[in-house]
Amino acid sequence: MISTRDATLIERAQTPIPSREQNEIPELEACYATGLVTSRTPSRGFMRLMEYNMPELTLESLVIENSDEFSDKVVESALEKMVEYA
Protein backbone atom coordinates (compact mmCIF):
# COMPACT_ATOMS: atom_id res chain seq x y z
CA MET A 1 0.00 0.00 0.00
CA ILE A 2 1.26 3.48 -0.87
CA SER A 3 1.34 6.15 1.81
CA THR A 4 -0.39 9.51 1.46
CA ARG A 5 2.97 11.25 1.51
CA ASP A 6 4.29 9.07 -1.33
CA ALA A 7 1.10 9.61 -3.33
CA THR A 8 1.48 13.36 -2.94
CA LEU A 9 5.13 13.24 -4.07
CA ILE A 10 4.19 11.16 -7.10
CA GLU A 11 1.40 13.57 -7.99
CA ARG A 12 3.71 16.56 -7.70
CA ALA A 13 6.32 14.88 -9.89
CA GLN A 14 3.73 14.29 -12.59
CA THR A 15 2.29 17.81 -12.48
CA PRO A 16 3.78 19.92 -15.26
CA ILE A 17 5.50 23.08 -14.14
CA PRO A 18 4.26 26.11 -16.10
CA SER A 19 6.98 27.47 -18.33
CA ARG A 20 7.95 31.10 -18.22
CA GLU A 21 7.78 33.23 -21.28
CA GLN A 22 11.14 33.77 -22.94
CA ASN A 23 11.25 37.50 -22.18
CA GLU A 24 10.52 37.14 -18.44
CA ILE A 25 13.77 35.40 -17.54
CA PRO A 26 16.18 38.06 -18.89
CA GLU A 27 14.19 40.74 -17.04
CA LEU A 28 14.59 38.79 -13.79
CA GLU A 29 18.31 38.34 -14.43
CA ALA A 30 18.74 42.05 -15.14
CA CYS A 31 16.86 42.91 -11.95
CA TYR A 32 19.06 40.53 -9.95
CA ALA A 33 22.23 41.92 -11.53
CA THR A 34 21.12 45.49 -10.85
CA GLY A 35 20.53 44.69 -7.18
CA LEU A 36 23.92 43.07 -6.71
CA VAL A 37 25.88 45.70 -8.61
CA THR A 38 24.26 48.69 -6.90
CA SER A 39 24.53 47.15 -3.43
CA ARG A 40 26.80 49.08 -1.08
CA THR A 41 28.30 45.83 0.18
CA PRO A 42 30.11 43.65 -2.35
CA SER A 43 28.95 40.05 -2.57
CA ARG A 44 31.13 37.19 -1.32
CA GLY A 45 31.48 35.98 -4.91
CA PHE A 46 32.70 39.38 -6.06
CA MET A 47 35.23 39.56 -3.23
CA ARG A 48 36.46 36.04 -3.90
CA LEU A 49 36.91 36.69 -7.63
CA MET A 50 38.78 39.93 -6.93
CA GLU A 51 40.91 38.13 -4.33
CA TYR A 52 41.90 35.55 -6.96
CA ASN A 53 42.60 38.26 -9.55
CA MET A 54 39.71 37.27 -11.81
CA PRO A 55 37.77 40.55 -12.19
CA GLU A 56 36.69 39.62 -15.72
CA LEU A 57 34.39 36.97 -14.25
CA THR A 58 32.47 39.33 -11.96
CA LEU A 59 28.92 40.43 -12.59
CA GLU A 60 30.18 44.00 -12.51
CA SER A 61 32.46 43.23 -15.45
CA LEU A 62 29.53 41.79 -17.40
CA VAL A 63 27.48 44.90 -16.69
CA ILE A 64 30.31 47.12 -17.95
CA GLU A 65 30.76 45.01 -21.09
CA ASN A 66 27.01 45.15 -21.79
CA SER A 67 26.51 48.75 -20.69
CA ASP A 68 23.84 49.36 -23.34
CA GLU A 69 21.60 46.84 -21.51
CA PHE A 70 21.74 48.68 -18.15
CA SER A 71 21.02 52.17 -16.88
CA ASP A 72 23.83 54.68 -16.46
CA LYS A 73 23.46 54.45 -12.67
CA VAL A 74 24.03 50.68 -12.69
CA VAL A 75 27.04 50.94 -15.02
CA GLU A 76 28.51 53.73 -12.87
CA SER A 77 28.06 51.59 -9.74
CA ALA A 78 29.81 48.69 -11.46
CA LEU A 79 32.72 50.89 -12.51
CA GLU A 80 33.08 52.40 -9.03
CA LYS A 81 33.08 48.98 -7.39
CA MET A 82 35.66 47.62 -9.83
CA VAL A 83 37.96 50.61 -9.24
CA GLU A 84 37.50 50.53 -5.47
CA TYR A 85 38.32 46.83 -5.10
CA ALA A 86 40.93 46.52 -7.85
Secondary structure, 3 states (H helix, E strand, C coil): CCCHHHHHHHHHHHCCCCCCCCCHHHHHHHHHHHHHHHCCCCCHHHHHHHHCCCHHHCHHHHHHHCHHHCCHHHHHHHHHHHHHHC
